[in-house]
């Protein structure tokens, strides 16, 4: 039985989920995800599941770095919006102190 792996972070640890390959095509594979089947393009740059655990870990790192970039952008936007209505931030290592002007 061939499987694909996906690395996820749950409950303070990394987990490698295994997905059974139902059938293969020249572009990828259909996997069983619970009761549903899902197509995974194995030629894609961003893969939902990978053929090895090492490759799954690399995909996980890229997903989390992208998530951090998106969330930092949202945080910057929120800070700018609050700055425009007169709220300032003083950041310490552990907390954000909000002061009204």
Gaussian input, Z-matrix of N, CA and C with variables (Angstrom, degrees):
# hf/3-21g

backbone

0 1
 N
 C     1     B1
 C     2     B2     1     A1
 N     3     B3     2     A2     1     D1
 C     4     B4     3     A3     2     D2
 C     5     B5     4     A4     3     D3
 N     6     B6     5     A5     4     D4
 C     7     B7     6     A6     5     D5
 C     8     B8     7     A7     6     D6
 N     9     B9     8     A8     7     D7
 C    10    B10     9     A9     8     D8
 C    11    B11    10    A10     9     D9
 N    12    B12    11    A11    10    D10
 C    13    B13    12    A12    11    D11
 C    14    B14    13    A13    12    D12
 N    15    B15    14    A14    13    D13
 C    16    B16    15    A15    14    D14
 C    17    B17    16    A16    15    D15
 N    18    B18    17    A17    16    D16
 C    19    B19    18    A18    17    D17
 C    20    B20    19    A19    18    D18
 N    21    B21    20    A20    19    D19
 C    22    B22    21    A21    20    D20
 C    23    B23    22    A22    21    D21
 N    24    B24    23    A23    22    D22
 C    25    B25    24    A24    23    D23
 C    26    B26    25    A25    24    D24
 N    27    B27    26    A26    25    D25
 C    28    B28    27    A27    26    D26
 C    29    B29    28    A28    27    D27
 N    30    B30    29    A29    28    D28
 C    31    B31    30    A30    29    D29
 C    32    B32    31    A31    30    D30
 N    33    B33    32    A32    31    D31
 C    34    B34    33    A33    32    D32
 C    35    B35    34    A34    33    D33
 N    36    B36    35    A35    34    D34
 C    37    B37    36    A36    35    D35
 C    38    B38    37    A37    36    D36
 N    39    B39    38    A38    37    D37
 C    40    B40    39    A39    38    D38
 C    41    B41    40    A40    39    D39
 N    42    B42    41    A41    40    D40
 C    43    B43    42    A42    41    D41
 C    44    B44    43    A43    42    D42
 N    45    B45    44    A44    43    D43
 C    46    B46    45    A45    44    D44
 C    47    B47    46    A46    45    D45
 N    48    B48    47    A47    46    D46
 C    49    B49    48    A48    47    D47
 C    50    B50    49    A49    48    D48
 N    51    B51    50    A50    49    D49
 C    52    B52    51    A51    50    D50
 C    53    B53    52    A52    51    D51
 N    54    B54    53    A53    52    D52
 C    55    B55    54    A54    53    D53
 C    56    B56    55    A55    54    D54
 N    57    B57    56    A56    55    D55
 C    58    B58    57    A57    56    D56
 C    59    B59    58    A58    57    D57
 N    60    B60    59    A59    58    D58
 C    61    B61    60    A60    59    D59
 C    62    B62    61    A61    60    D60
 N    63    B63    62    A62    61    D61
 C    64    B64    63    A63    62    D62
 C    65    B65    64    A64    63    D63
 N    66    B66    65    A65    64    D64
 C    67    B67    66    A66    65    D65
 C    68    B68    67    A67    66    D66
 N    69    B69    68    A68    67    D67
 C    70    B70    69    A69    68    D68
 C    71    B71    70    A70    69    D69
 N    72    B72    71    A71    70    D70
 C    73    B73    72    A72    71    D71
 C    74    B74    73    A73    72    D72
 N    75    B75    74    A74    73    D73
 C    76    B76    75    A75    74    D74
 C    77    B77    76    A76    75    D75
 N    78    B78    77    A77    76    D76
 C    79    B79    78    A78    77    D77
 C    80    B80    79    A79    78    D78
 N    81    B81    80    A80    79    D79
 C    82    B82    81    A81    80    D80
 C    83    B83    82    A82    81    D81
 N    84    B84    83    A83    82    D82
 C    85    B85    84    A84    83    D83
 C    86    B86    85    A85    84    D84
 N    87    B87    86    A86    85    D85
 C    88    B88    87    A87    86    D86
 C    89    B89    88    A88    87    D87
 N    90    B90    89    A89    88    D88
 C    91    B91    90    A90    89    D89
 C    92    B92    91    A91    90    D90
 N    93    B93    92    A92    91    D91
 C    94    B94    93    A93    92    D92
 C    95    B95    94    A94    93    D93
 N    96    B96    95    A95    94    D94
 C    97    B97    96    A96    95    D95
 C    98    B98    97    A97    96    D96
 N    99    B99    98    A98    97    D97
 C   100   B100    99    A99    98    D98
 C   101   B101   100   A100    99    D99
 N   102   B102   101   A101   100   D100
 C   103   B103   102   A102   101   D101
 C   104   B104   103   A103   102   D102
 N   105   B105   104   A104   103   D103
 C   106   B106   105   A105   104   D104
 C   107   B107   106   A106   105   D105
 N   108   B108   107   A107   106   D106
 C   109   B109   108   A108   107   D107
 C   110   B110   109   A109   108   D108
 N   111   B111   110   A110   109   D109
 C   112   B112   111   A111   110   D110
 C   113   B113   112   A112   111   D111
 N   114   B114   113   A113   112   D112
 C   115   B115   114   A114   113   D113
 C   116   B116   115   A115   114   D114
 N   117   B117   116   A116   115   D115
 C   118   B118   117   A117   116   D116
 C   119   B119   118   A118   117   D117
 N   120   B120   119   A119   118   D118
 C   121   B121   120   A120   119   D119
 C   122   B122   121   A121   120   D120
 N   123   B123   122   A122   121   D121
 C   124   B124   123   A123   122   D122
 C   125   B125   124   A124   123   D123
 N   126   B126   125   A125   124   D124
 C   127   B127   126   A126   125   D125
 C   128   B128   127   A127   126   D126
 N   129   B129   128   A128   127   D127
 C   130   B130   129   A129   128   D128
 C   131   B131   130   A130   129   D129
 N   132   B132   131   A131   130   D130
 C   133   B133   132   A132   131   D131
 C   134   B134   133   A133   132   D132
 N   135   B135   134   A134   133   D133
 C   136   B136   135   A135   134   D134
 C   137   B137   136   A136   135   D135
 N   138   B138   137   A137   136   D136
 C   139   B139   138   A138   137   D137
 C   140   B140   139   A139   138   D138
 N   141   B141   140   A140   139   D139
 C   142   B142   141   A141   140   D140
 C   143   B143   142   A142   141   D141
 N   144   B144   143   A143   142   D142
 C   145   B145   144   A144   143   D143
 C   146   B146   145   A145   144   D144
 N   147   B147   146   A146   145   D145
 C   148   B148   147   A147   146   D146
 C   149   B149   148   A148   147   D147
 N   150   B150   149   A149   148   D148
 C   151   B151   150   A150   149   D149
 C   152   B152   151   A151   150   D150
 N   153   B153   152   A152   151   D151
 C   154   B154   153   A153   152   D152
 C   155   B155   154   A154   153   D153
 N   156   B156   155   A155   154   D154
 C   157   B157   156   A156   155   D155
 C   158   B158   157   A157   156   D156
 N   159   B159   158   A158   157   D157
 C   160   B160   159   A159   158   D158
 C   161   B161   160   A160   159   D159
 N   162   B162   161   A161   160   D160
 C   163   B163   162   A162   161   D161
 C   164   B164   163   A163   162   D162
 N   165   B165   164   A164   163   D163
 C   166   B166   165   A165   164   D164
 C   167   B167   166   A166   165   D165
 N   168   B168   167   A167   166   D166
 C   169   B169   168   A168   167   D167
 C   170   B170   169   A169   168   D168
 N   171   B171   170   A170   169   D169
 C   172   B172   171   A171   170   D170
 C   173   B173   172   A172   171   D171
 N   174   B174   173   A173   172   D172
 C   175   B175   174   A174   173   D173
 C   176   B176   175   A175   174   D174
 N   177   B177   176   A176   175   D175
 C   178   B178   177   A177   176   D176
 C   179   B179   178   A178   177   D177
 N   180   B180   179   A179   178   D178
 C   181   B181   180   A180   179   D179
 C   182   B182   181   A181   180   D180
 N   183   B183   182   A182   181   D181
 C   184   B184   183   A183   182   D182
 C   185   B185   184   A184   183   D183
 N   186   B186   185   A185   184   D184
 C   187   B187   186   A186   185   D185
 C   188   B188   187   A187   186   D186
 N   189   B189   188   A188   187   D187
 C   190   B190   189   A189   188   D188
 C   191   B191   190   A190   189   D189
 N   192   B192   191   A191   190   D190
 C   193   B193   192   A192   191   D191
 C   194   B194   193   A193   192   D192
 N   195   B195   194   A194   193   D193
 C   196   B196   195   A195   194   D194
 C   197   B197   196   A196   195   D195
 N   198   B198   197   A197   196   D196
 C   199   B199   198   A198   197   D197
 C   200   B200   199   A199   198   D198
 N   201   B201   200   A200   199   D199
 C   202   B202   201   A201   200   D200
 C   203   B203   202   A202   201   D201
 N   204   B204   203   A203   202   D202
 C   205   B205   204   A204   203   D203
 C   206   B206   205   A205   204   D204
 N   207   B207   206   A206   205   D205
 C   208   B208   207   A207   206   D206
 C   209   B209   208   A208   207   D207
 N   210   B210   209   A209   208   D208
 C   211   B211   210   A210   209   D209
 C   212   B212   211   A211   210   D210
 N   213   B213   212   A212   211   D211
 C   214   B214   213   A213   212   D212
 C   215   B215   214   A214   213   D213
 N   216   B216   215   A215   214   D214
 C   217   B217   216   A216   215   D215
 C   218   B218   217   A217   216   D216
 N   219   B219   218   A218   217   D217
 C   220   B220   219   A219   218   D218
 C   221   B221   220   A220   219   D219
 N   222   B222   221   A221   220   D220
 C   223   B223   222   A222   221   D221
 C   224   B224   223   A223   222   D222
 N   225   B225   224   A224   223   D223
 C   226   B226   225   A225   224   D224
 C   227   B227   226   A226   225   D225
 N   228   B228   227   A227   226   D226
 C   229   B229   228   A228   227   D227
 C   230   B230   229   A229   228   D228
 N   231   B231   230   A230   229   D229
 C   232   B232   231   A231   230   D230
 C   233   B233   232   A232   231   D231
 N   234   B234   233   A233   232   D232
 C   235   B235   234   A234   233   D233
 C   236   B236   235   A235   234   D234
 N   237   B237   236   A236   235   D235
 C   238   B238   237   A237   236   D236
 C   239   B239   238   A238   237   D237
 N   240   B240   239   A239   238   D238
 C   241   B241   240   A240   239   D239
 C   242   B242   241   A241   240   D240
 N   243   B243   242   A242   241   D241
 C   244   B244   243   A243   242   D242
 C   245   B245   244   A244   243   D243
 N   246   B246   245   A245   244   D244
 C   247   B247   246   A246   245   D245
 C   248   B248   247   A247   246   D246
 N   249   B249   248   A248   247   D247
 C   250   B250   249   A249   248   D248
 C   251   B251   250   A250   249   D249
 N   252   B252   251   A251   250   D250
 C   253   B253   252   A252   251   D251
 C   254   B254   253   A253   252   D252
 N   255   B255   254   A254   253   D253
 C   256   B256   255   A255   254   D254
 C   257   B257   256   A256   255   D255
 N   258   B258   257   A257   256   D256
 C   259   B259   258   A258   257   D257
 C   260   B260   259   A259   258   D258
 N   261   B261   260   A260   259   D259
 C   262   B262   261   A261   260   D260
 C   263   B263   262   A262   261   D261
 N   264   B264   263   A263   262   D262
 C   265   B265   264   A264   263   D263
 C   266   B266   265   A265   264   D264
 N   267   B267   266   A266   265   D265
 C   268   B268   267   A267   266   D266
 C   269   B269   268   A268   267   D267
 N   270   B270   269   A269   268   D268
 C   271   B271   270   A270   269   D269
 C   272   B272   271   A271   270   D270
 N   273   B273   272   A272   271   D271
 C   274   B274   273   A273   272   D272
 C   275   B275   274   A274   273   D273
 N   276   B276   275   A275   274   D274
 C   277   B277   276   A276   275   D275
 C   278   B278   277   A277   276   D276
 N   279   B279   278   A278   277   D277
 C   280   B280   279   A279   278   D278
 C   281   B281   280   A280   279   D279
 N   282   B282   281   A281   280   D280
 C   283   B283   282   A282   281   D281
 C   284   B284   283   A283   282   D282
 N   285   B285   284   A284   283   D283
 C   286   B286   285   A285   284   D284
 C   287   B287   286   A286   285   D285
 N   288   B288   287   A287   286   D286
 C   289   B289   288   A288   287   D287
 C   290   B290   289   A289   288   D288
 N   291   B291   290   A290   289   D289
 C   292   B292   291   A291   290   D290
 C   293   B293   292   A292   291   D291
 N   294   B294   293   A293   292   D292
 C   295   B295   294   A294   293   D293
 C   296   B296   295   A295   294   D294
 N   297   B297   296   A296   295   D295
 C   298   B298   297   A297   296   D296
 C   299   B299   298   A298   297   D297
 N   300   B300   299   A299   298   D298
 C   301   B301   300   A300   299   D299
 C   302   B302   301   A301   300   D300

   B1=1.4496
   B2=1.5305
   B3=1.3228
   B4=1.4563
   B5=1.5197
   B6=1.3254
   B7=1.4620
   B8=1.5266
   B9=1.3247
   B10=1.4532
   B11=1.5229
   B12=1.3252
   B13=1.4604
   B14=1.5220
   B15=1.3250
   B16=1.4672
   B17=1.5223
   B18=1.3179
   B19=1.4607
   B20=1.5216
   B21=1.3328
   B22=1.4622
   B23=1.5177
   B24=1.3254
   B25=1.4642
   B26=1.5154
   B27=1.3275
   B28=1.4613
   B29=1.5157
   B30=1.3150
   B31=1.4595
   B32=1.5290
   B33=1.3127
   B34=1.4688
   B35=1.5150
   B36=1.3215
   B37=1.4674
   B38=1.5233
   B39=1.3238
   B40=1.4580
   B41=1.5244
   B42=1.3138
   B43=1.4625
   B44=1.5188
   B45=1.2972
   B46=1.4574
   B47=1.5158
   B48=1.3327
   B49=1.4608
   B50=1.5208
   B51=1.3285
   B52=1.4610
   B53=1.5202
   B54=1.3199
   B55=1.4556
   B56=1.5223
   B57=1.2945
   B58=1.4554
   B59=1.5241
   B60=1.3299
   B61=1.4612
   B62=1.5203
   B63=1.3356
   B64=1.4579
   B65=1.5198
   B66=1.3312
   B67=1.4668
   B68=1.5268
   B69=1.3351
   B70=1.4593
   B71=1.5196
   B72=1.3327
   B73=1.4572
   B74=1.5237
   B75=1.3209
   B76=1.4691
   B77=1.5183
   B78=1.3281
   B79=1.4703
   B80=1.5239
   B81=1.3001
   B82=1.4531
   B83=1.5167
   B84=1.3242
   B85=1.4537
   B86=1.5231
   B87=1.3155
   B88=1.4551
   B89=1.5119
   B90=1.3362
   B91=1.4652
   B92=1.5251
   B93=1.3072
   B94=1.4529
   B95=1.5209
   B96=1.3330
   B97=1.4546
   B98=1.5278
   B99=1.3193
   B100=1.4555
   B101=1.5127
   B102=1.3304
   B103=1.4607
   B104=1.5148
   B105=1.3344
   B106=1.4608
   B107=1.5239
   B108=1.3226
   B109=1.4581
   B110=1.5166
   B111=1.3367
   B112=1.4686
   B113=1.5234
   B114=1.3317
   B115=1.4642
   B116=1.5233
   B117=1.3293
   B118=1.4594
   B119=1.5259
   B120=1.3275
   B121=1.4566
   B122=1.5232
   B123=1.3114
   B124=1.4658
   B125=1.5215
   B126=1.3338
   B127=1.4671
   B128=1.5236
   B129=1.3159
   B130=1.4641
   B131=1.5234
   B132=1.3272
   B133=1.4684
   B134=1.5206
   B135=1.3411
   B136=1.4622
   B137=1.5304
   B138=1.3036
   B139=1.4567
   B140=1.5214
   B141=1.3148
   B142=1.4564
   B143=1.5268
   B144=1.3097
   B145=1.4683
   B146=1.5240
   B147=1.3267
   B148=1.4718
   B149=1.5217
   B150=1.3230
   B151=1.4633
   B152=1.5253
   B153=1.3440
   B154=1.4651
   B155=1.5227
   B156=1.3071
   B157=1.4658
   B158=1.5200
   B159=1.3283
   B160=1.4642
   B161=1.5293
   B162=1.3155
   B163=1.4554
   B164=1.5336
   B165=1.3336
   B166=1.4706
   B167=1.5289
   B168=1.3275
   B169=1.4632
   B170=1.5243
   B171=1.3232
   B172=1.4635
   B173=1.5267
   B174=1.3217
   B175=1.4588
   B176=1.5201
   B177=1.3308
   B178=1.4580
   B179=1.5309
   B180=1.3306
   B181=1.4671
   B182=1.5218
   B183=1.3278
   B184=1.4640
   B185=1.5285
   B186=1.3271
   B187=1.4721
   B188=1.5226
   B189=1.3317
   B190=1.4637
   B191=1.5282
   B192=1.3417
   B193=1.4646
   B194=1.5217
   B195=1.3159
   B196=1.4683
   B197=1.5311
   B198=1.3297
   B199=1.4610
   B200=1.5293
   B201=1.3305
   B202=1.4649
   B203=1.5207
   B204=1.3320
   B205=1.4670
   B206=1.5233
   B207=1.3288
   B208=1.4662
   B209=1.5213
   B210=1.3417
   B211=1.4571
   B212=1.5292
   B213=1.3342
   B214=1.4682
   B215=1.5240
   B216=1.3134
   B217=1.4607
   B218=1.5195
   B219=1.3332
   B220=1.4650
   B221=1.5229
   B222=1.3344
   B223=1.4564
   B224=1.5309
   B225=1.3327
   B226=1.4654
   B227=1.5201
   B228=1.3247
   B229=1.4563
   B230=1.5260
   B231=1.3298
   B232=1.4639
   B233=1.5277
   B234=1.3355
   B235=1.4676
   B236=1.5219
   B237=1.3314
   B238=1.4637
   B239=1.5227
   B240=1.3276
   B241=1.4667
   B242=1.5268
   B243=1.3334
   B244=1.4563
   B245=1.5262
   B246=1.3312
   B247=1.4636
   B248=1.5372
   B249=1.3214
   B250=1.4685
   B251=1.5226
   B252=1.3272
   B253=1.4693
   B254=1.5165
   B255=1.3428
   B256=1.4498
   B257=1.5117
   B258=1.3141
   B259=1.4622
   B260=1.5257
   B261=1.3509
   B262=1.4646
   B263=1.5224
   B264=1.3142
   B265=1.4632
   B266=1.5083
   B267=1.3194
   B268=1.4572
   B269=1.5189
   B270=1.3132
   B271=1.4570
   B272=1.5188
   B273=1.3110
   B274=1.4524
   B275=1.5182
   B276=1.2936
   B277=1.4570
   B278=1.5272
   B279=1.3235
   B280=1.4532
   B281=1.5211
   B282=1.3272
   B283=1.4583
   B284=1.5163
   B285=1.3007
   B286=1.4615
   B287=1.5220
   B288=1.3170
   B289=1.4495
   B290=1.5233
   B291=1.3167
   B292=1.4727
   B293=1.5178
   B294=1.3354
   B295=1.4571
   B296=1.5172
   B297=1.3061
   B298=1.4640
   B299=1.5183
   B300=1.3277
   B301=1.4474
   B302=1.4938
   A1=108.64
   A2=116.04
   A3=120.90
   A4=108.99
   A5=115.27
   A6=120.36
   A7=110.26
   A8=115.29
   A9=122.82
   A10=107.47
   A11=116.30
   A12=122.27
   A13=110.55
   A14=115.06
   A15=121.90
   A16=106.99
   A17=115.83
   A18=121.95
   A19=108.75
   A20=116.62
   A21=123.22
   A22=108.91
   A23=116.18
   A24=122.49
   A25=108.20
   A26=116.24
   A27=121.34
   A28=109.00
   A29=114.39
   A30=121.32
   A31=111.85
   A32=116.28
   A33=124.03
   A34=114.61
   A35=117.83
   A36=119.38
   A37=110.92
   A38=114.98
   A39=120.52
   A40=109.15
   A41=115.25
   A42=121.23
   A43=108.67
   A44=115.75
   A45=121.48
   A46=107.47
   A47=115.18
   A48=120.08
   A49=108.35
   A50=116.24
   A51=121.86
   A52=108.77
   A53=115.29
   A54=121.72
   A55=108.95
   A56=115.37
   A57=121.63
   A58=109.73
   A59=115.73
   A60=120.85
   A61=107.99
   A62=115.45
   A63=120.99
   A64=109.92
   A65=115.93
   A66=120.80
   A67=108.85
   A68=114.27
   A69=120.50
   A70=110.20
   A71=115.50
   A72=122.30
   A73=107.31
   A74=116.44
   A75=117.31
   A76=111.63
   A77=118.07
   A78=121.92
   A79=113.23
   A80=117.96
   A81=118.81
   A82=112.28
   A83=114.81
   A84=119.68
   A85=110.19
   A86=115.53
   A87=122.80
   A88=107.14
   A89=115.74
   A90=119.76
   A91=109.17
   A92=115.09
   A93=120.49
   A94=107.95
   A95=115.06
   A96=122.53
   A97=106.52
   A98=115.87
   A99=119.96
   A100=108.53
   A101=116.81
   A102=120.94
   A103=112.55
   A104=116.36
   A105=121.12
   A106=110.64
   A107=114.20
   A108=120.32
   A109=108.47
   A110=115.68
   A111=121.83
   A112=107.80
   A113=115.49
   A114=120.09
   A115=109.27
   A116=116.55
   A117=122.84
   A118=107.64
   A119=116.36
   A120=121.58
   A121=107.86
   A122=116.87
   A123=121.14
   A124=112.71
   A125=117.36
   A126=121.02
   A127=111.67
   A128=117.16
   A129=121.45
   A130=111.08
   A131=114.81
   A132=120.02
   A133=110.17
   A134=115.94
   A135=120.95
   A136=107.60
   A137=116.57
   A138=121.02
   A139=110.23
   A140=116.15
   A141=120.12
   A142=109.92
   A143=117.31
   A144=122.85
   A145=107.74
   A146=116.14
   A147=120.88
   A148=111.26
   A149=114.20
   A150=119.87
   A151=113.24
   A152=118.01
   A153=120.89
   A154=109.93
   A155=115.88
   A156=120.46
   A157=111.21
   A158=117.49
   A159=121.25
   A160=110.69
   A161=116.27
   A162=121.00
   A163=110.38
   A164=116.59
   A165=120.91
   A166=110.55
   A167=117.50
   A168=121.18
   A169=110.65
   A170=118.02
   A171=121.25
   A172=110.71
   A173=117.79
   A174=121.36
   A175=110.53
   A176=117.65
   A177=122.69
   A178=110.25
   A179=116.92
   A180=120.89
   A181=110.89
   A182=116.90
   A183=120.77
   A184=111.00
   A185=117.49
   A186=120.53
   A187=111.12
   A188=117.35
   A189=121.10
   A190=111.29
   A191=118.37
   A192=120.55
   A193=110.50
   A194=117.01
   A195=121.38
   A196=109.99
   A197=117.04
   A198=121.15
   A199=110.43
   A200=117.32
   A201=121.20
   A202=110.55
   A203=118.06
   A204=121.02
   A205=111.17
   A206=116.73
   A207=120.85
   A208=110.16
   A209=117.07
   A210=120.15
   A211=112.11
   A212=117.85
   A213=119.96
   A214=110.98
   A215=117.20
   A216=120.51
   A217=111.85
   A218=116.34
   A219=120.16
   A220=110.85
   A221=117.32
   A222=121.21
   A223=110.94
   A224=116.91
   A225=120.78
   A226=111.02
   A227=117.00
   A228=120.98
   A229=110.89
   A230=117.55
   A231=121.77
   A232=110.47
   A233=117.61
   A234=121.05
   A235=110.96
   A236=116.89
   A237=120.80
   A238=109.93
   A239=117.01
   A240=120.33
   A241=110.67
   A242=117.49
   A243=120.12
   A244=111.61
   A245=117.01
   A246=120.86
   A247=110.12
   A248=115.67
   A249=119.87
   A250=112.67
   A251=117.94
   A252=119.56
   A253=111.04
   A254=117.38
   A255=121.12
   A256=116.39
   A257=118.81
   A258=120.98
   A259=108.38
   A260=115.69
   A261=120.81
   A262=109.75
   A263=115.64
   A264=121.57
   A265=109.81
   A266=116.57
   A267=122.82
   A268=105.50
   A269=115.81
   A270=118.83
   A271=110.23
   A272=116.11
   A273=122.17
   A274=106.41
   A275=116.50
   A276=119.53
   A277=111.49
   A278=117.35
   A279=120.22
   A280=115.44
   A281=117.87
   A282=117.92
   A283=110.69
   A284=114.45
   A285=121.48
   A286=106.80
   A287=116.28
   A288=121.72
   A289=108.28
   A290=115.85
   A291=120.96
   A292=108.24
   A293=115.20
   A294=121.42
   A295=108.20
   A296=116.09
   A297=120.01
   A298=107.82
   A299=116.40
   A300=121.16
   A301=110.66
   D1=122.91
   D2=177.49
   D3=-87.49
   D4=145.78
   D5=-179.03
   D6=-133.84
   D7=159.24
   D8=170.21
   D9=-117.99
   D10=154.60
   D11=-175.68
   D12=-118.17
   D13=145.51
   D14=172.38
   D15=-134.55
   D16=129.17
   D17=-179.38
   D18=-93.96
   D19=129.90
   D20=178.70
   D21=-135.37
   D22=154.73
   D23=176.83
   D24=-107.62
   D25=114.01
   D26=-180.00
   D27=-140.89
   D28=138.33
   D29=174.22
   D30=52.91
   D31=49.33
   D32=175.35
   D33=64.04
   D34=27.61
   D35=175.46
   D36=-158.17
   D37=159.93
   D38=176.83
   D39=-83.86
   D40=136.87
   D41=175.76
   D42=-122.10
   D43=140.41
   D44=173.31
   D45=-106.89
   D46=107.26
   D47=178.41
   D48=-83.69
   D49=136.96
   D50=178.02
   D51=-105.00
   D52=136.23
   D53=178.85
   D54=-125.47
   D55=125.70
   D56=-179.40
   D57=-72.36
   D58=132.96
   D59=176.39
   D60=-79.99
   D61=122.16
   D62=179.71
   D63=-83.27
   D64=-47.46
   D65=175.80
   D66=-154.83
   D67=155.28
   D68=-178.28
   D69=-112.70
   D70=148.98
   D71=172.77
   D72=-123.55
   D73=179.34
   D74=179.56
   D75=-72.35
   D76=-20.79
   D77=-179.63
   D78=-95.49
   D79=-24.98
   D80=-174.43
   D81=-176.01
   D82=-144.58
   D83=-176.70
   D84=-149.54
   D85=150.31
   D86=171.36
   D87=-96.08
   D88=128.63
   D89=-179.64
   D90=-117.67
   D91=159.26
   D92=175.57
   D93=-94.50
   D94=120.18
   D95=179.70
   D96=-118.14
   D97=89.03
   D98=-173.14
   D99=72.33
   D100=-123.43
   D101=177.15
   D102=-91.09
   D103=-15.38
   D104=-176.27
   D105=-95.21
   D106=159.99
   D107=172.22
   D108=-106.87
   D109=145.61
   D110=-177.45
   D111=-134.01
   D112=137.80
   D113=177.03
   D114=-89.44
   D115=133.70
   D116=176.55
   D117=-120.26
   D118=118.54
   D119=177.97
   D120=-80.54
   D121=110.39
   D122=-177.19
   D123=-81.60
   D124=-6.05
   D125=176.39
   D126=-96.37
   D127=-5.78
   D128=-176.47
   D129=-74.52
   D130=156.71
   D131=175.69
   D132=-71.44
   D133=-42.03
   D134=177.62
   D135=-104.75
   D136=111.15
   D137=-177.25
   D138=-104.92
   D139=141.13
   D140=177.72
   D141=-73.95
   D142=-35.53
   D143=176.31
   D144=-142.24
   D145=155.23
   D146=-172.58
   D147=-126.53
   D148=166.20
   D149=-176.71
   D150=-79.05
   D151=-22.04
   D152=179.00
   D153=-129.77
   D154=159.42
   D155=177.16
   D156=-66.75
   D157=-35.57
   D158=179.55
   D159=-63.91
   D160=-43.38
   D161=178.42
   D162=-66.30
   D163=-37.75
   D164=177.57
   D165=-63.88
   D166=-37.77
   D167=177.86
   D168=-65.65
   D169=-40.81
   D170=177.35
   D171=-63.13
   D172=-42.47
   D173=177.26
   D174=-62.62
   D175=-38.82
   D176=177.72
   D177=-61.11
   D178=-45.64
   D179=179.39
   D180=-59.67
   D181=-44.51
   D182=179.79
   D183=-64.68
   D184=-40.05
   D185=178.56
   D186=-62.98
   D187=-43.44
   D188=-177.50
   D189=-70.90
   D190=-37.04
   D191=175.98
   D192=-63.71
   D193=-40.82
   D194=177.18
   D195=-64.54
   D196=-41.25
   D197=178.63
   D198=-60.90
   D199=-42.41
   D200=178.79
   D201=-62.81
   D202=-42.89
   D203=178.79
   D204=-60.88
   D205=-43.64
   D206=-179.72
   D207=-64.68
   D208=-46.63
   D209=-177.99
   D210=-67.22
   D211=-36.42
   D212=175.84
   D213=-63.54
   D214=-39.15
   D215=176.86
   D216=-63.31
   D217=-41.79
   D218=177.66
   D219=-65.72
   D220=-39.28
   D221=178.58
   D222=-64.98
   D223=-42.95
   D224=176.81
   D225=-60.04
   D226=-43.15
   D227=179.59
   D228=-62.58
   D229=-42.25
   D230=179.28
   D231=-64.80
   D232=-40.93
   D233=178.53
   D234=-63.42
   D235=-43.67
   D236=179.53
   D237=-62.91
   D238=-42.95
   D239=-180.00
   D240=-62.29
   D241=-43.16
   D242=178.80
   D243=-68.65
   D244=-34.39
   D245=177.25
   D246=-60.55
   D247=-38.55
   D248=-178.99
   D249=-69.85
   D250=-17.98
   D251=177.34
   D252=-106.57
   D253=12.68
   D254=171.04
   D255=92.54
   D256=25.31
   D257=177.11
   D258=-111.08
   D259=128.70
   D260=178.53
   D261=-108.51
   D262=155.23
   D263=178.59
   D264=-118.38
   D265=140.09
   D266=166.11
   D267=-120.45
   D268=115.97
   D269=-177.08
   D270=-97.41
   D271=130.94
   D272=169.74
   D273=-110.48
   D274=-177.94
   D275=-177.88
   D276=-64.82
   D277=-32.53
   D278=-171.56
   D279=-112.33
   D280=-15.26
   D281=-175.39
   D282=-151.34
   D283=163.26
   D284=174.41
   D285=-111.91
   D286=123.14
   D287=179.67
   D288=-99.68
   D289=122.61
   D290=-177.39
   D291=-100.25
   D292=128.47
   D293=177.69
   D294=-121.59
   D295=138.70
   D296=174.84
   D297=-94.74
   D298=142.45
   D299=178.45
   D300=-78.42

